[in-house]
């Protein structure tokens, strides 16, 4: 098994794909974090006006303790997760299209061993992408946010840890979808179309009747992991806020309809197991010659 894992790592490192996707990952994460951090700073400045202070007193809230930077962190992490998702999606579909999957299976004792080695390999790569995303987002937020609006070390570590876990699960989810579709263009288009358009349209369409439906869907549950942590950090610092404001906070953080981060994680883990398990079964059954 050790040799198979090493072979999988060499297979990835000898291609350009890992860094060709990592570069735009970092650029997207940096761009979004710089933008959202700047927007958060402008918002907090606006909240210090006399009119805003009067409204806050009427609502019984105080914006001085609002750590708005966590929203930018959560949103930036979530949008950058498209790249580990695609990276995972190409793991098997790219090998099928290039016919290298045949050699992979012929040189392994069993297909199970080959797929297990590939899974372990991409868990590590998912973590690498996650670390890169979290580090880049943190840098962008620090540059554009006021220091008193940044989370404490414990909050940052919690958000960072959940972000890395999300990246690993996204990578494995992509592997499963890629193994089911087995086409590089089909995999990329399907993943982008669903995560950027279809699920968002479904959530909007059902928001009135089933407002919590988003928390049960793949993208919603994945975003709910970081969004819920960001919401908890914000509310923990802000103290008691009206229910209407808490609803708005969850919407801004990307956790609308989501649950606690661990429950959102379990839901997305379920989706990942379904996708990865389906791809595993499909790869086991199909002829790869």
RALIN-V668879 format. One record per pair of residues at least 24 apart in sequence whose ideal C-beta (glycine too) atoms are under 10 Angstrom apart, sorted by the first residue. I is the first residue (numbers start at 1). GAP is how many residues later the second one is. Records with the same first field share a line. If there is no record, write none. Layout:
I=GAP, GAP
This chain:
1=107, 108, 112, 115, 116, 119
2=115
3=104, 105, 114
4=100, 103, 104, 105, 109, 110, 111, 112, 113, 114, 116, 117
5=108, 111, 112, 113, 114, 115, 116, 119
6=111, 115
7=97, 100, 101, 107, 110, 111, 114
8=83, 96, 106, 108, 109, 110, 111, 112, 113, 114, 116, 117
9=108, 111, 112, 115, 116
10=111
11=80, 84, 89, 93, 107, 110
12=75, 79, 106, 109, 110, 112, 113
15=75, 79
17=69, 70, 73, 74, 77
18=69, 107, 110, 111
20=67
21=61, 62, 63, 65, 66, 69, 108
22=61, 62, 65, 103, 106, 107, 110, 111
23=60, 109
24=56, 58, 59, 62
25=55, 56, 57, 58, 59, 61, 62, 104, 107, 108, 111, 142
26=54, 57, 103, 106, 107, 109, 110, 111, 113
27=53, 109
28=48, 51, 52, 53, 54, 55, 105, 108, 109
29=47, 48, 50, 51, 52, 54, 100, 103, 104, 105, 106, 107, 108, 109, 110, 111
30=46, 50, 103, 106, 107, 109, 110, 113
31=45, 48, 49, 105, 109
32=40, 41, 43, 44, 45, 46, 47, 48, 104, 105, 108, 109
33=36, 39, 40, 42, 43, 44, 46, 47, 100, 103, 104, 105, 106, 107, 108, 109, 110, 111, 112
34=38, 42, 102, 103, 105, 106, 107, 109, 110, 111
35=37, 40, 41, 105, 109
36=32, 33, 35, 36, 37, 38, 39, 40, 43, 101, 104, 105, 108, 109
37=31, 32, 34, 35, 36, 39, 100, 102, 103, 104, 105, 106, 107, 108, 109, 112, 113
38=34, 102, 103, 105, 106, 107
39=29, 32, 33, 36, 105
40=26, 27, 28, 29, 30, 31, 32, 33, 101, 104, 105, 106, 109, 212
41=27, 28, 31, 103, 104, 105, 108
42=26, 102
43=25, 28, 106, 209
44=24, 25, 101, 102, 104, 105
45=101
59=182, 183, 185, 186
60=179, 180, 181, 182, 185
61=177, 178, 179, 180, 181, 184
62=176, 177, 179
63=175
64=84, 85, 173, 174
65=83, 84, 169, 171, 172, 173, 174
66=83, 168, 169, 171, 172, 175, 183
67=78, 81, 82, 83, 84, 85, 88, 163, 166, 167, 168, 169, 170, 171
68=77, 78, 81, 82, 162, 166, 170, 181, 184
69=69, 72, 73, 75, 76, 77, 78, 79, 80, 81, 82, 87, 161, 164, 165
70=71, 75, 79, 80, 81, 85, 86, 89, 156, 157, 159, 160, 161, 162, 163, 164, 167, 179, 182, 183
71=70, 156, 159, 160, 162, 163, 178, 180, 181, 182, 183
72=65, 68, 69, 72, 73, 77, 158, 180, 181
73=61, 64, 65, 67, 68, 72, 77, 78, 82, 83, 86, 87, 90, 153, 156, 157, 160, 180
74=63, 85, 88, 89, 149, 150, 151, 152, 153, 154, 155, 156, 157, 159, 160, 178, 179, 180, 181
75=62, 148, 151, 152, 155, 177, 178, 179
76=57, 58, 60, 61, 62, 64, 65, 87, 150
77=53, 56, 57, 59, 60, 61, 82, 83, 85, 86, 87, 89, 90, 146, 148, 149, 150, 152, 153, 177
78=55, 59, 85, 88, 92, 117, 141, 144, 145, 146, 147, 148, 149, 152, 175, 176, 177
79=54, 58, 116, 117, 144, 175
80=49, 50, 52, 53, 54, 56, 57, 83, 87
81=45, 48, 49, 52, 82, 85, 86, 88, 89, 90, 93, 114, 138, 141, 142, 144, 145
82=88, 92, 109, 110, 113, 114
83=46, 49, 50, 84, 87, 88, 91
84=38, 41, 42, 43, 44, 45, 46, 48, 49, 82, 83, 84, 85, 86, 87, 88, 89, 90
85=41, 44, 82, 84, 85, 86, 87, 88, 89, 90, 92, 93, 103, 106, 107, 109, 110, 133, 134, 137
86=84, 85, 88, 92, 98, 101, 102, 105, 106, 109
87=35, 38, 39, 41, 42, 80, 83, 84, 87, 88, 91
88=34, 35, 37, 38, 41, 79, 80, 81, 82, 83, 84, 85, 86, 87, 88, 89, 90, 91, 99, 103, 184, 187, 188
89=81, 82, 84, 85, 86, 87, 88, 89, 90, 92, 95, 97, 98, 99, 101, 102, 103, 190
90=84, 85, 88, 94, 97, 98, 101
91=27, 28, 30, 31, 34, 80, 81, 83, 84, 85, 87, 88, 96, 188
92=26, 30, 82, 83, 84, 85, 86, 87, 88, 89, 90, 95, 187, 188, 190, 191, 196
93=81, 82, 84, 85, 86, 87, 88, 89, 90, 91, 92, 93, 94, 95, 186
94=84, 88, 89, 90, 93
95=83, 84, 87, 89, 188, 193
96=82, 83, 85, 86, 87, 88, 91, 187, 190, 192
97=85, 86, 87, 88, 89, 90
98=86
99=189, 190
100=188
101=78, 81, 182, 185, 187, 188
102=185, 186, 187
103=185
104=184
105=178, 179, 183, 184
106=182, 183
110=174
111=169, 172, 173, 174, 177
112=168, 172
114=169
115=60, 64, 161, 164, 165, 168, 169
116=164
118=57, 61, 162, 165
119=52, 53, 56, 157, 161
122=46, 49, 50, 52, 53, 154
123=45, 46, 48, 49, 52
124=44, 47
125=42, 43, 46
126=38, 39, 40, 41, 42, 43, 44, 45, 46, 47, 48, 49
127=37, 38, 40, 41, 44
128=36, 39, 40, 43
129=35, 38, 39, 41, 42
130=30, 31, 32, 33, 34, 35, 36, 37, 38, 39, 40, 41
131=29, 32, 33, 36
132=32, 35
133=27, 30, 31, 33, 34
134=25, 26, 27, 28, 29, 30, 32, 33, 92
135=25, 28
137=26, 89
138=25
149=88
151=78, 79, 82, 83, 85, 86
152=81, 84, 85
154=79
155=74, 75, 77, 78, 79, 81, 82
156=77
158=68, 71, 72, 74, 75, 103
159=66, 67, 70, 71, 73, 74, 102
160=66, 69
161=68, 100
162=63, 64, 65, 66, 67, 68, 99, 100, 102, 103
163=62, 63, 66
165=60, 61, 96, 100, 103, 104
166=55, 56, 57, 58, 59, 60, 95, 98, 99, 102
167=55
168=104
169=49, 52, 53, 56, 96, 99, 100, 102, 103, 104, 106, 107
170=25, 48, 49, 52, 98, 102
171=101, 105
172=97, 100, 101, 103, 104, 107
173=45, 49, 95, 96, 98, 99, 100, 101, 102, 103, 106
174=98, 101, 102, 105
175=97, 100, 101, 104, 105, 108
176=95, 96, 97, 98, 99, 100, 101, 102, 103, 104, 105, 106, 107
177=41, 98, 99, 101, 102
178=97, 101, 105
179=96, 97, 98, 99, 100, 101, 102, 103, 104, 105, 107
180=95, 96, 98, 99, 100, 101, 102, 103
181=98, 101
182=97, 100, 101, 104, 106
194=24, 25
195=24, 27, 28
199=24
203=53, 54
206=51
207=49, 50
210=47
211=36, 45, 46
212=44, 45, 46, 47
213=44
214=40, 41, 42, 43, 44
215=40, 41, 42, 43, 44, 48, 49, 52, 53
216=41, 42, 43, 48, 51, 52, 54, 55
217=40, 50, 51, 54
218=49, 50, 52, 53, 54, 56, 57
219=35, 49, 52
220=34, 35, 36, 37, 38, 44, 47, 48
221=36, 37, 38, 42, 43, 44, 45, 46, 47, 48, 49, 50, 51
222=32, 36, 42, 43, 45, 46, 47, 49, 50
223=30, 31, 32, 33, 34, 35, 41, 45
224=26, 29, 30, 31, 32, 33, 34, 35, 36, 37, 39, 40, 41, 43, 44
225=29, 30, 33, 34, 35, 36, 37, 38, 39, 40, 41, 42, 43, 44
226=27, 28, 29, 32, 35, 38
227=24, 25, 26, 27, 28, 29, 30, 31, 34, 37
228=25, 26, 27, 30, 31, 32, 33, 34, 35, 36, 37
229=24, 26, 31, 32, 33, 35
230=24, 25, 31
231=24, 25, 27, 29, 30
232=28, 29
